[in-house]
Each structure stands twice: as structure tokens, then as C-alpha cells.
Amino acid sequence: MLSDIDNNEEFSEAVGNVFVEGMKAPGNSLHSKSLPLFNALAQNSRAVPAWTLLIMIDTESRQMTVRGVLEQVLYNTSKDKLEPLLENILQMLKGDTRDLAIDLLQVCCTVKGGSKVTDWSKFKSPILDLLVASDVDLKPLWLLVATVVSKSDPITSKRLTEKVFQRFDEMMGQRMLVFCRLVGKSNNAYFQKWVLEEFVKYTPYGELD
């Protein structure tokens, strides 16, 4: 079914609605089969090794469908019922849907201002593992890291910031500046309280001249 989506917006929306309805349960909850359904959707949307632009466009269309389904599920489900789904997406970081999982976690962090996430501390270890991986697409990853730091509770945000800068101490470069700029734009209070402090600690005088 996903292989037929291509760039057909109406068909993509129809497919998405089928999965959204299939994942619903009474009381703004998730159906017992929602995780297998979502995993099947994600697995069938993953990038297919190919050199043709046509297949890459098709893959992007499928992944947009997955993101659309997740957004609707987040809006329609009580936050106290969403934890299994969020944990499931975090587990996807370990498989061949990792890049998609990074995008999906970004959706989780931004829908309704991140209010659907009940335990931000669960993001910390998986994110730190990704920072040392050599084959991760850096732009979506650092956007996710900055978003988690900006949206999470103060304790998680401060601890994650400290760990992130420990990684920067090993690799430095433009990534530090990008991270600081993203956090500063999203949550200036957190930036002033602990991100700036870590930035000064790890930046040798004159390095940014």
C-alpha cells in the first residue's frame, strides 16, 4: 500500500487516516495493536538503497505519511497514554529506521510545544549514543538535541547540556555554534542559565575570533 503513495497527496492522506484510526482506542488511548501497526508503517517507509531520484521522492512521500500519522496520534491521545509509543520510537534509533526515528522524535518534541512528552530524561542516553556515531545525518540530529535541551525539564536540560559539551570537547567545530544558536533561539532562559556557562568553559580564549 505504501509503495503506491508516490506523490499522490490524497492517497497519502487516506493511507495515513487508516493507520490513525487503527491506532485509536476509547478514552483518548492507544489500541493494543498500535505499536505493531506503527512499526510496520515505519519499516515500510525506510530509505531504499537506490540511485534514482524517483525512488528517493517515493521514500520521502512515505516518510511524510509516517510523520503525519504520528502528529495525529499525538494530538488525539492523552499524554499519559503515549509513553509506550515514545519509548518505541526511541528503540527505533537502534535499527535501520534510525534517521526516520530522529525526525519522529523531533515531531514528539514540538507538537503542542512538547507537552505530550512526560519523561524527558529518557531522551538523554539515546541522544548521547547518537552523538558518537559517525554515520548520522548531523543537521536533524543537532536540531533534535537542541530541541530536547530547550523543551525538557530543567534537570534533564542541564545534565544533557553538560554531557553534550563533553562531547564537544572532543570534536569542537561548527557544531558547538549551531547547537548554541538553536537553543538560544528556542529557549533563551535555558541558554543564559547553563548553556552559555558550558560554552565559555569549553571555548579557549580567542578561538572564535
N, C-alpha and C positions, 0 to 999 in steps of 0.2 A: 504493500500500500504506500509506504513512504517513497519507494522508488518511482512512483508515478507523480509525485508532487511537482518536481521541476520548479518552474517559476509561476505556477498557477495559484494565485493568491486565494481564490475561492475554494479550491480543493484543499489547499493547505489549512485554511481556517476550518473546513469541515472535518478534516482528519484530527486537528487539534481538539475540536469540540467533542469528538468521540472519546478521546483519551481523558479529557477533563471530566466528562460525565461518568466515565468508567472508574475514576479515582475518587468520586464523591461518596459520602456516607451521611446518614442523618446526623443532625446536630453539628453541622459545620466540621465534620470529622473526615478521616480518610478511610476508604474501603480497605478491607483486609488484603485485597489483591492489588492495591495501588502501587506498591513498590515494584513488584514484578512487571506491572504494566509500564511504569515509568522507565525501568531499566531496559525493557525491550525497545521502547521508543528511543532512548539514548543510544543504545548499542547499534541500532539500525541507522542512526544519523551520523555516526562517526566518519571521519575523513577516510576516503578510499584511496590507496596509493595509485595515482594516475597522473599523467602529464597533460591531459586535455582540460581546457577551460570549461567545457561543458559539464564534466563530472564535478569540478570544483564548485561551479554555480549550483549544481544539484545538491551537493553536500551542504552548502550554506543555506539553501532553502529548507532542507530537513532540520538543520540545527536551529533555524529561526522558529520552526514549528515546535521544537522541544522547549525553547525559551518561552514561547507564547503559552504553552501548556503549563509550565511552571508558574508563570506570572498569574494565570487564572486560578491555579490551585492555591497559591499563596493568598490571593485576595479572598477566596471563598472558604478558607479553612481557618479555624481558631488556632492561634499561635501555640497554645498548649498541646495541640494535636499534630503539630508539624515536625516535632523533633525527630521522629523516625525517618522522615523524608530528608531532612537536612543532614542527618548522620549518614544516610545512604549516599548522598551526593559527595560528602567528604570521603567516603570509601571509594568513590569513582575516581578520585585523584590517583589511586594506585594502579589503575588499569589503563586500557587503551582508549578510554574516553576522558583522559585527564584534561586535555585542553578544553573540551566541552564543559567539564566539571568546573573549571576555573570561571568560565563565563556564567555558568548556572549559579555558582556561589556569589558572584557579583550581583546577579538578579536578587538573590535572597537578602543581600546586604542593603539593597536600595529600594525594594518595594515597600511602600509605606514608611520610608525613612529607616528601614532596618528593624522596625518594631516587631516583625514576625520572628526574629531570632531571640530565643530565650536564654541561651548559654553561649556567649561569645568565646569563652575560654577554650571551647572545643576546636576553634579555628587555629589556635596557636601552633600546636605541634605539626599538623599537616602543612601549614604555610611555611614553617621553618624548614621542613624537609624539602619543600619545593625550591627554596632559595639556594640550596646547594646542588640541585640538579642542573646539569649542563645543557640539557636539550629542551628547556621550557621556553615558550614564547614570552619574552620578558615584558612586553608592554601590557598585556592583560594581567600578568602576574603581579606586577608592581602596582597596577591600578587596584587590584584586589587587596593587596597588603595595605595600601594607604587607606582604602575604604574601611577595612576592618579596624585599623588603628583609630580612624575618625569616628566610627559609629559605635564601637564597643564600649563596655563599661570602663570606668577609669582604671581599675586594677589591671584588667586584661590589656588595655591600651598601653599603659606604661610598661608593663612587663614585655609585651611584644615589641615595643619600640626599642627597649634595651637590647633584646636579642637580635633585632634587625640590624642595629648599629654594630653589634659584634660581628655580624656577617660582613657589613660594610668595611670594617677594619681590615678584612682580608682582601676585599676586592675593590673598594672605593669607587672612583669614576663617576660618570654622569648619573648613575642610578641613585646615588645619595641625593643629588639635587632634585631629581624628578620626584622621588619619594617625599622630600620635604615640601616641595611646591604643592603636590597633590593634597597632603594632609593640611597644609596651611589654608588652601582654598576651601576645603571641606569642613574643617573644624579648627578655627584659629585659636580657640581656647586651649585645646589639647596641644597644639603646636607650641604655644607660648609656655605651657606648663612643663612639658618633658621632651618634646621632640627637639626643640631648639637647644635645650641643655645637652642632649646627646650629640647633636650636630657640632656644637662648639667643642665638646670633649674629644671628638674623634677627628676633627679637622685641624691639621697643622697650620700655624700662622703663615699666611701668605699663599697657601695652596690654591685658593680661589681667585687670586689676583689675575 
